[in-house]
Every structure is written in structure tokens, then in C-alpha cells.
């Protein structure tokens, strides 16, 4: 259970929630970084989309809003979001071939409940731009594989829902945030 103190939120056992966030973020970031390297083809897709699902749960945590006041958490959150965005639209505009991984990456971004959860406004703007680019450049599955083709519609829908969610979050955002 969580309990409030004058110094922040304690976890049972005396640990700090910020330390927990940082450890979780670090472990998940390592999984995402594996995808950005040569291991991409050897990394099981299920491990990847499980990691994106876990990242979504971390980013959706209501207490993260308060934790992002810590510069280390800011950086960790930004790194996770950037990693997710790279799964949606990779550098050079090339898309990851596995639709299910992309679906879960967009889903994780769409779980973020407030602009403040993104840390800095520039991170939110990057996410918004990425999803706009992904929607604009979307092309149907070219794969001969039925597995990828069956997820084509889900990915398209998730991209639109994710983009709509980020647009909803812009309501009330000012340049001072």
C-alpha cells in the first residue's frame, strides 16, 4: 500500500516510488533499445508487445504526474515515450513490420492520461507529430502473411484513436506548460 509523507509517497518497506519508477523505466527501456539494434530480428515479438503494454501501464499511473517533477523521472519517461514512437514510425519514416507491436506501442501512448504525464511539452509535441505522420503515411499491409493482414485494420483504428486522444489532451494546453 502507498502512504503519504511530507517528503513524498512511500512504498511498503521504506522504498521510494521514484526509485521504483526509475527501475521499471530502465528495464523497459532496455527492452525497447534491443529493438533498435541488430537484435530486432531475433527478439520475440511477444516479448516486445508485452513490454509496450507494460510501458503503457507505467505511463498511465496517476502518481507519475507528480513523479515527473524529478529530472531523472522526466528523462526516463521521455526515453520510454521516444522508444514507443520509434516502434510506431522508425527513423527515416520506415515502419516496423510487426503490426501487433505497433498496435501496442500506439495503445501505450494513448493510455497516457494527461499532457503533464509526458514530462515536458516538447515530448508531448513529438508524440503528436509522430502519430500525425503515422496516420498520413499509413499504407495497408503489404505482407503475404495472414497474421499481419488481420491486424491491418486494428493498427489503422489504433492510430486514429491514439491521435484523437492526443488532440483531446491539447484542450486547455497553453504555451506556458
N, C-alpha and C positions, 0 to 999 in steps of 0.2 A: 504494500500500500504506500501511497505517497503522503507525505505530511509537510506542511509549510513551515518554514523557519524564517527568521529575519534575514538570513543570508541566501535564501532560495528554496528550492524543493529538494528534500532528502528522499532517498530510497531506503527501504529497509536495509539494515546492515551498515548504515552510515555513508554509503556511496553517494556521489553527486550525479544528478541526472545529466548534467553537461558531459561528464566523463562517459556515461553510458551512450549518449548521442554520438559522441566522437568515436567511440569504439565501434559502434554499429555502422556509422557512416564510413569509417575506414575499411571495415570488412566488405561492405557493399561496393565501395569504390574500387577495391582490388578486383572484384568480380567484373565490374564494368571495364576496367583497364585491360583485363585479359582479352576482352572482346576487341579492343582497339589494336591489338598486337597480332603477331603471327598465329597465336593460339585460336583465333576466331574459328577456323575450320575444325579444330579439334575440341572446342568447348561444346558440351552438350547443350542443345537449345533449351531443354527443360531447366537446366541449372541457370541459364540466362534469364528466362522469363520468370522463374522463381525469385531471382534477385531483383528484377524490376518490380515485381509485386511487393516484395519486402520494402523496397525503397519507397514505393507509394504509401505504404503503411507508416513508415517513419516520417515522411513529409506531411502526412495528413494529421499527425499527432497534434492535438490542440496546444500542448505545452511547448511545442517547437517555436511558436510565435514569440514566446518570452525568451527562449534559449538563443534565438538568433541575435540577441544583443551582444553576445560573446563573439569576438572576432574569429576564434577558432571554429565555432559552430557555423558562423557565416560562410567561411571558406569551405568547410566540409559540405554544407548544404549546396552551395554553388557548384562544387565539384560533382556532386551526385546529379544535380539537375543538368549540368553540361553533359555528363555521361549519358543520361537518358536521351537528351536531344540528339546526341551523336548516333544513338540507335535508331532514332526516327529518321533523320536526314544526316547522312555521314558527310564528312569533309568532301568538298568537291561536288556536292549535290547528289552523290550516288546513294541509293537507298540500300539498306540491309535486305538481304534476300528473304530472311525468315519473317513472314508476316506476323506470326504469333508473337515473336519478340517485339516487333514494332507496335503491335496492338497493346501489349502490356506496358511498354515504355510510355506510350501516349496516355494510357489509363493511369499510370503513376503520376504523370504531370497533372492530369485532370483531377486527381484526388487532393491536390494542394488547396486548402480551404480559403486562404486569403493572400493578397499580394505580399503582406508582411512575412508570410512563411517562406517566400523566395529569398529573403535576406535583403539584398539591395534591389532597387527598382530596375537597375540595368540587367539583372538576372531575369527578372520577370519580362522585360522587353525582349531579351534574347529568346525566351521561350515562346513568346507571342510571334515573333518574326519567324522562328523555326516552324511553328505549326502553320502559319500562313504559307510559307514556302512549300511545306509538305502537301498542303491542300492544293495549291496552284500547280505543283509539278506531279501530282498523283497520276500514275498510269496503272491500268489494270495488270493483274498478274500475267507475266509472260511465260511462266513456268509450265512445263508439261505435267507437273506433279499435281494430282488432285488435291493433295493436302494443302498446298499453297493457294490453289484456286478457291478452295472452300472458305478460306479466311479473307479473301479479297474484299468482300462486302463488309465484313466486320471491321477491317482496317479502315476502309473509307469512312464508315459510320463513326468509328472512334476518333478519327482525325477531325471530323466536323464537330462532334460533341466536345472534344478537347479544346478546339479553337473557340467554340461558342462559350465554354466555361471561362476561358481566359478573358474573353471580351466582357462577360458578366462581371468578372473581378475588377475590370477597369472602372466600373461605376464608382465614383467617389474618389478615384486616384487623382492626386494633384501633383504638380511638378515638384513640390516640396518634400515628397516622400522618398 
